[in-house]
Amino acid sequence: MQLIIFYVFAAVLLFAGAMVVSSRNPVHAAMFLVLAFFNGAALWLLAEAEFLGVALVLVYVGAVMVLFLFVVMMLDINVSSMRQGFARYLPIGIAVAAVMVLEMILVLGSDQINVVAATAGGETAVGSNIRAIGSVLYTVYLYPFELAAMILLLAIIAAILLTHRRRGGTKHQDPTAQAKVRAEDRVRLVQMQAVQRRQPSNNEAGAKE
Amino acid sequence: MSFMPDFALAAPEIWVAAMICIVLVADLFVPGKNSATSYYLTLLTLAVAAWLTIDAQWGAEAMTFSDMYIADSLGVVLKVAIYGLAALAFVYSRDSLIRNKLMMGEFFVLGLFAVLGMMVLSSANSLLTIYVGLEMFSLAMYALVAFNRNSGTSAEAALKYFVLGALSSGILLYGMSMVYGGTGSLDLGEIAAVAAADGDNILLLFGLAFLIVGVAFKFGAVPFHMWIPDVYQGAPTPVTLYLGTAPKVASVALFMRLIGDGLGAFADQWQTMLIVLVILSLAVGNIAALVQTNFKRLLAYSTVSHVGFILLGLMAGTEEGYAAGLFYAVTYGITAAGAFAMVMLLQRDGHEIGDISDLRGLFQRHGWSALVLLLLMFSMTGIPGTVGFYAKLLVIQAAVNVGHIWLAALAIVFSVIGGFYYLKVLKVAFFDKPEGELEMVAPGGYRAVLAGNGLAVLLLGLFPQALIAVCMAALA
């Protein structure tokens, strides 16, 4: 049963991956990438690596791909010019792909590197691996975790510093001023004489002419 | 196992992190001209951090945060040197930033972030902490180099620095991943234990090569120095001053923690790699500096050659060698700060000093500043009486004591070659005819600090024992 589920998700994943590189419309390509991410997440769930599956959906589908779609839509990429020279670069592309496949086979097939692989995924002492990560994130890894938070703060400050400019002529609201405003500031009461009907004098009549 | 870490041990880091947030908010809400509040708060932060560091960590040998943070004398010396050099950079920066209308509170916030990153690096006892500290410090520096948004050269320098810096971080991380794969641990103590037990672990050796490349990149050693001249020339001078001083000490920290502590057992292998770096740095740095006409670019190439000397000390792999490298980095930082401050002190015909020839007639116009320049250049050459002499002496002594006599001889030959361009600067400043308008634009306080800086180079040169003793004690 598990095997069948695996093959279904893997087949959809491969199909989506192929469509990402072959579809003509960049928005469609991005949507296929989302599909690929969802299937990848499902495969991770099958391998009992729930944290990676959840993170993939939250981070990549939820944040990165949305940004990606924004960029694709805003830049209005000319697809036909990107397609030029497809046949010319095909041999190099195939060669690179072949080298990568060969390298993967070598890595997976070798017994040179005995990295502790047993602890990745699967049952751990405390149950699910989300629980395992949760139990060490704020305890054993508290220091690097907090420092990573400082790095994010730094990145925000640096990004705003380098891109934010005060433009002239923009209209903005000042809530403090809005809240503080009094009736006297807005409405000016002017003391006026009640309207009187009067006879036009000779002078005014002369000016009109 | 108790998970409650000893927060008090890491008080300096916590203090600086908290003050970063306070400076950030204070800059926004406290009224005042030219971010004066941020400036004084920043200096206060560094002073208190120095007191906290010395008080809590000098002579200690303790770890906290699941052994990811180590507090020891070495960390104290590194951190206090970093505070001092950073404070010097901030003091020098203020006037130039105001003059060029670049004064924003974010300069100090980013500067403090870089300090925090370097502190984390100095106290790291885990590959993870080393990397996080390095990234924090690098990110802050990238942003600082691009600080002047209206300058094209500044943006170009920042982009080059960012791309090459990211690449070097990637290489370093790749090396770390192999070390982790080979030892199964991120803890430097455990890595050292595995390295000592398994002397020819091919995976560790492979990782070591990448680590050395990453460290050499951060130092700016040849052949990984390509970013140095462009970044030094393109960045705003206050940022160049900062970049050229404290980060050298941080690079020493990176080397001592990562290579010295972690992979000290592989000394035979990394010594060979470092010898290549030393020879190339000395040769390329000194020879390329001979043909420079731009003063900041000349100082950039001179930095490369000084990095060669620092690495020569570290190469020895002994306590004496580490202490010599540390001493060299600290004293070079003091000297280089003065040299870059010289650039900001003067203006020729209304613009900052660019070419060396802009200094002509300095002695006739402003005698005392020419004398300060004399002291700084003498120190960089390594003439006795200035601190540069002792720095070079200790480094060469350490190299001779481990049997690298020919390398020491080579270093002396190259420092003689290097003497030529330092003396060329002095010749222009002292003997060329004064012409045009050469005015001092910096206010009195700035001049006083610069004079003190020159005096410090002289006094440390006459009485170096105290600083040497501190550096030795840090390694003991």
Chai-1 contact restraints between the chains, C-beta under 6 A:
chainA,res_idxA,chainB,res_idxB,connection_type,confidence,min_distance_angstrom,max_distance_angstrom,comment,restraint_id
A,V115,B,G181,contact,1.0,0.0,6.0,A-B,restraint_1
A,V116,B,G184,contact,1.0,0.0,6.0,A-B,restraint_2
A,T139,B,F3,contact,1.0,0.0,6.0,A-B,restraint_3
A,V140,B,S66,contact,1.0,0.0,6.0,A-B,restraint_4
A,Y143,B,F65,contact,1.0,0.0,6.0,A-B,restraint_5
A,Y143,B,M68,contact,1.0,0.0,6.0,A-B,restraint_6
A,Y143,B,Y69,contact,1.0,0.0,6.0,A-B,restraint_7
A,P144,B,L128,contact,1.0,0.0,6.0,A-B,restraint_8
A,P144,B,T129,contact,1.0,0.0,6.0,A-B,restraint_9
A,P144,B,V132,contact,1.0,0.0,6.0,A-B,restraint_10
A,L147,B,V132,contact,1.0,0.0,6.0,A-B,restraint_11
A,M150,B,A17,contact,1.0,0.0,6.0,A-B,restraint_12
A,I151,B,M136,contact,1.0,0.0,6.0,A-B,restraint_13
A,L154,B,F113,contact,1.0,0.0,6.0,A-B,restraint_14
A,L154,B,L139,contact,1.0,0.0,6.0,A-B,restraint_15
A,L154,B,A140,contact,1.0,0.0,6.0,A-B,restraint_16
A,A158,B,A143,contact,1.0,0.0,6.0,A-B,restraint_17
A,L161,B,E106,contact,1.0,0.0,6.0,A-B,restraint_18
A,L162,B,A146,contact,1.0,0.0,6.0,A-B,restraint_19
